[in-house]
């Protein structure tokens, strides 16, 4: 049985998410304790609980301790079958984080997976936006041979959520190593600025205009789509997602979430500033994507490598988990202003 102390490293939900996925892939029982120990409210919140329950559906797992607030969990997986799976969060808990939890399991399923997630947040704090997931994360996984399509039916924001998303995954147990070594030349910057039932206040337009203006002052032209969404009457909100592509097919991203009392111009400007930092550093993976791709590097046979501007707690935690559970060999080093993260060949 795998035994993981959830208070190690970041002490966050990422330990639960990755440990559950890895246990399912290995078809090995997992006992995880001290769940989210370093967070203000430790234990399972609705989004974590639904992620665990959805993972259990994918691999016909038996679970103990799966209840709100639980700090300890036993997960006994079986074969990852696939098929049609439904999940319902019931709060503004992050839909992208639920997807991140179960996606490695989907990659190793026996048959294609059709996942429908409802009543959650598509664009909420402390989580990538749903468009970041689609345009940056899933686009990068495609380089590794994982074909995932994502459709947003309803956007959802804090505090009610009410978002709805469908995901379709074509399994591939033979992932290709990820080798992102050279930034080279910036070719394009694109984006999508979304607001739901805030068209009369021109929120999406103002976010996009502010991001465009900030980047143009730094000599970078951007093409940002404006989307005035009307999918969820009961929950207004906004977000902006930006991404840059280079001549070597590197994709770097950033995002921003609208908040009550926070001007749309600041949301757009902050997202632009974060993306420019990645571009100016000549990173090949942005600081948010870095931790997300580590589990897939561990699963792929052969050597993978990327360069990132910062080593976050989540990146270090995911590397630790990959070593702990898969015995994967990772090596990190500082080269100039970037961190080189290399997963050695199996």
C-alpha positions in Angstrom: 0.0 0.0 0.0 1.2 3.5 -0.9 1.3 5.7 2.2 1.5 9.5 1.6 1.8 12.2 4.3 -0.3 15.1 3.0 1.5 17.6 5.2 4.8 17.2 3.3 6.2 19.9 1.0 3.3 22.2 0.0 0.8 20.5 2.3 -1.9 21.3 -0.3 -4.5 19.6 -2.4 -2.0 18.9 -5.1 -0.7 16.0 -3.0 -4.2 14.4 -2.9 -4.9 15.0 -6.6 -1.6 13.5 -7.9 -1.4 10.7 -5.3 -5.0 9.5 -6.2 -4.2 9.6 -10.0 -0.9 7.7 -9.6 -2.4 5.1 -7.3 -5.1 4.4 -9.9 -2.6 4.1 -12.7 -0.4 1.7 -10.6 -3.6 -0.1 -9.5 -2.2 0.0 -5.9 -4.1 0.9 -2.7 -3.4 4.3 -1.2 -3.5 5.6 2.3 -3.2 9.4 2.4 -3.3 11.3 5.7 -2.9 14.9 7.0 -4.8 16.0 3.8 -4.3 19.7 3.0 -2.6 20.0 6.4 -1.0 23.4 5.6 -4.2 25.1 4.4 -6.3 27.4 6.6 -9.1 24.8 6.5 -7.4 21.4 6.3 -9.2 18.3 5.0 -11.5 17.6 2.0 -13.5 20.5 0.6 -16.4 19.8 -1.9 -14.1 20.1 -4.9 -11.5 17.7 -3.5 -14.2 15.2 -2.4 -15.9 15.2 -5.8 -12.5 14.8 -7.5 -11.9 11.7 -5.4 -15.3 10.3 -6.1 -14.9 10.9 -9.8 -11.5 9.2 -9.8 -13.2 6.3 -8.0 -15.8 6.0 -10.7 -13.1 5.8 -13.4 -11.3 2.9 -11.8 -14.1 1.2 -9.8 -12.3 2.0 -6.6 -13.4 1.4 -3.0 -12.8 4.3 -0.7 -12.9 4.9 3.0 -12.9 8.4 4.7 -14.4 10.2 1.7 -16.4 12.9 3.5 -16.2 16.6 3.8 -13.5 17.7 6.2 -11.8 14.3 6.2 -8.0 14.5 6.7 -7.5 10.8 6.0 -8.4 8.6 3.1 -8.0 5.1 1.8 -8.3 4.5 -1.9 -8.5 0.9 -3.3 -8.5 1.1 -7.2 -9.2 -1.5 -9.8 -8.9 -1.4 -13.5 -9.4 2.0 -15.2 -12.3 1.2 -17.4 -13.3 4.6 -18.9 -16.7 5.3 -20.5 -19.2 8.1 -19.6 -18.7 9.7 -16.2 -20.6 12.5 -14.5 -19.4 14.7 -11.7 -21.3 17.5 -9.8 -19.3 19.8 -7.5 -22.3 21.8 -6.1 -20.2 24.9 -5.1 -17.8 27.2 -6.9 -15.1 24.6 -6.4 -12.7 24.4 -9.4 -13.7 22.4 -12.4 -10.2 22.7 -13.9 -8.7 21.2 -10.7 -11.1 18.3 -10.9 -10.0 17.7 -14.5 -6.4 17.9 -13.5 -7.0 15.2 -10.9 -8.7 12.6 -13.2 -6.9 13.3 -16.5 -3.9 11.0 -15.9 -6.4 8.2 -15.1 -8.3 8.9 -18.3 -5.0 8.6 -20.3 -4.6 5.1 -19.0 -8.2 4.0 -19.3 -9.2 0.9 -21.4 -11.7 2.9 -23.5 -12.3 6.6 -24.4 -13.6 8.7 -21.6 -16.5 11.2 -21.8 -16.6 13.3 -18.7 -19.3 15.8 -17.8 -18.7 18.2 -14.9 -21.5 20.5 -13.6 -22.3 23.0 -10.9 -18.7 24.1 -10.3 -16.4 27.1 -11.0 -14.8 27.3 -14.4 -12.9 30.5 -13.5 -12.1 30.9 -9.8 -9.2 32.0 -7.6 -6.3 29.6 -6.8 -7.0 27.7 -10.0 -6.2 28.0 -13.7 -9.1 29.3 -15.8 -10.9 26.8 -18.0 -9.5 28.6 -21.1 -5.9 28.3 -19.7 -6.6 24.6 -19.3 -7.8 24.3 -22.9 -5.3 26.6 -24.7 -2.1 26.0 -22.7 -2.3 22.8 -20.6 -4.2 20.5 -23.1 -2.3 22.0 -26.0 1.0 21.0 -24.3 -0.2 17.5 -23.5 -1.1 17.1 -27.2 2.6 17.2 -27.9 3.0 14.2 -25.6 0.3 12.3 -27.6 -2.7 12.8 -25.4 -5.8 13.9 -27.3 -8.3 15.8 -25.2 -11.2 17.9 -26.3 -12.9 20.4 -23.9 -16.2 22.2 -24.3 -17.6 24.9 -22.0 -21.4 24.9 -21.8 -21.7 27.3 -18.9 -19.1 29.6 -17.2 -19.1 29.5 -13.4 -17.6 31.9 -10.9 -17.4 32.5 -7.1 -19.5 32.2 -5.0 -22.2 30.1 -6.7 -20.3 28.3 -9.4 -23.0 26.8 -11.8 -20.4 26.1 -14.5 -20.7 23.1 -16.8 -18.0 21.5 -18.9 -17.6 18.4 -21.0 -14.2 16.6 -21.6 -13.5 13.8 -24.0 -10.2 11.9 -23.7 -8.7 9.4 -26.1 -6.5 7.2 -23.9 -2.8 6.8 -24.7 -0.6 4.8 -22.3 2.5 5.4 -24.5 3.1 9.1 -23.9 5.9 10.8 -25.8 8.6 12.6 -23.7 8.2 16.4 -23.4 11.2 18.2 -24.7 10.8 22.0 -24.5 14.4 23.3 -24.7 14.5 26.5 -26.8 12.4 29.6 -26.7 13.8 31.2 -29.9 11.5 33.8 -31.5 8.1 35.0 -30.3 5.6 34.5 -33.1 2.2 35.5 -31.7 0.2 36.4 -28.6 -3.4 35.6 -28.4 -6.1 35.6 -25.7 -9.7 35.4 -24.8 -11.5 37.8 -22.4 -14.8 36.5 -21.1 -17.6 38.1 -19.1 -20.9 36.6 -18.2 -24.0 38.9 -18.0 -21.7 41.9 -17.8 -21.8 43.0 -21.4 -23.5 46.3 -20.5 -20.5 47.3 -18.4 -18.1 46.2 -21.2 -16.1 44.1 -18.8 -14.6 41.7 -21.3 -13.7 44.6 -23.7 -12.0 46.6 -20.8 -10.0 43.6 -19.7 -8.8 43.0 -23.3 -8.1 46.6 -24.0 -6.0 47.0 -20.8 -4.0 43.8 -21.5 -3.4 45.0 -25.1 -2.3 48.4 -24.1 0.1 47.1 -21.4 1.8 44.7 -23.9 1.9 47.2 -26.7 4.0 49.5 -24.5 6.5 46.7 -24.3 6.5 46.1 -28.0 4.2 43.1 -28.1 1.1 43.0 -30.2 -1.8 40.7 -29.1 -4.9 39.4 -30.7 -7.5 39.0 -27.9 -11.0 37.6 -28.5 -13.8 39.3 -26.6 -16.6 37.0 -25.4 -19.8 38.4 -23.9 -21.2 35.2 -22.4 -24.9 34.7 -21.4 -24.8 31.1 -20.3 -25.4 31.4 -16.5 -27.9 34.1 -15.4 -27.5 33.2 -11.7 -23.8 33.9 -11.6 -22.0 36.9 -13.1 -18.2 37.0 -13.5 -15.2 37.5 -15.8 -11.8 36.2 -16.7 -9.0 36.7 -19.2 -6.5 34.1 -20.5 -3.5 35.0 -22.6 -1.0 32.8 -24.4 2.2 33.3 -26.4 3.5 31.0 -29.1 7.1 30.8 -30.3 8.9 29.6 -33.5 9.8 26.4 -31.6 6.1 25.8 -30.8 6.5 26.8 -27.1 3.2 27.9 -25.5 3.3 30.2 -22.4 0.2 31.3 -20.6 -1.3 33.5 -18.0 -4.7 34.4 -16.7 -6.7 36.7 -14.4 -10.0 36.4 -12.6 -12.5 39.3 -12.2 -13.4 40.1 -8.5 -16.0 42.2 -6.9 -14.6 45.7 -6.5 -11.5 45.0 -8.7 -11.5 47.2 -11.9 -11.5 45.2 -15.2 -8.5 47.2 -16.3 -6.4 45.8 -13.4 -7.5 42.2 -14.2 -6.3 42.6 -17.8 -3.1 44.4 -16.9 -2.1 41.9 -14.3 -2.6 39.0 -16.8 -0.5 40.8 -19.4 2.3 41.6 -16.9 2.5 37.9 -15.9 2.7 36.7 -19.5 5.4 39.3 -20.3 7.5 38.1 -17.4 7.5 34.6 -18.9 8.3 35.9 -22.4 11.1 38.2 -21.2 12.7 35.2 -19.3 12.6 33.1 -22.4 11.0 30.3 -20.4 9.7 27.2 -22.3 7.1 26.4 -19.7 5.3 29.1 -17.6 5.4 28.9 -13.8 1.8 27.6 -13.6 2.2 24.9 -16.3 5.4 23.5 -14.8 3.8 21.6 -11.9 0.9 20.3 -14.2 3.2 18.6 -16.7 5.5 16.8 -14.1 3.2 13.8 -13.6 3.1 13.2 -17.4 6.8 13.5 -17.7 7.0 10.8 -15.0 4.6 8.6 -17.0 6.4 9.0 -20.4 9.2 6.7 -21.2 12.4 8.5 -22.1 13.9 11.9 -21.1 11.8 15.0 -20.8 13.0 18.5 -20.1 11.8 22.1 -19.8 13.0 25.5 -18.5 10.9 27.5 -16.1 11.2 31.0 -14.5 10.3 29.9 -11.0 10.3 26.7 -9.0 7.0 26.9 -7.2 5.9 24.8 -4.1 3.6 22.8 -6.3 6.3 22.0 -8.9 8.6 20.8 -6.1 5.8 18.8 -4.5 4.8 17.1 -7.8 8.5 16.2 -8.4 8.7 14.7 -4.9 5.5 12.7 -5.5 6.8 11.4 -8.8 10.0 10.2 -7.1 8.1 8.8 -4.1 5.4 6.9 -6.0 6.9 6.1 -9.5 10.6 6.1 -8.5 11.0 8.6 -11.4 14.5 10.3 -11.6 14.3 14.1 -11.8 17.1 16.5 -11.8 16.7 20.3 -11.4 19.4 23.0 -11.9 19.7 26.7 -12.2 21.0 27.8 -15.6 21.2 31.6 -15.9 17.8 33.1 -14.9 15.9 29.8 -15.5 15.4 26.5 -13.8 16.1 23.4 -15.9 13.8 20.5 -14.9 14.8 17.2 -16.4 13.2 13.8 -16.0 15.9 11.1 -16.8 15.2 8.3 -19.1 13.6 5.2 -17.5 
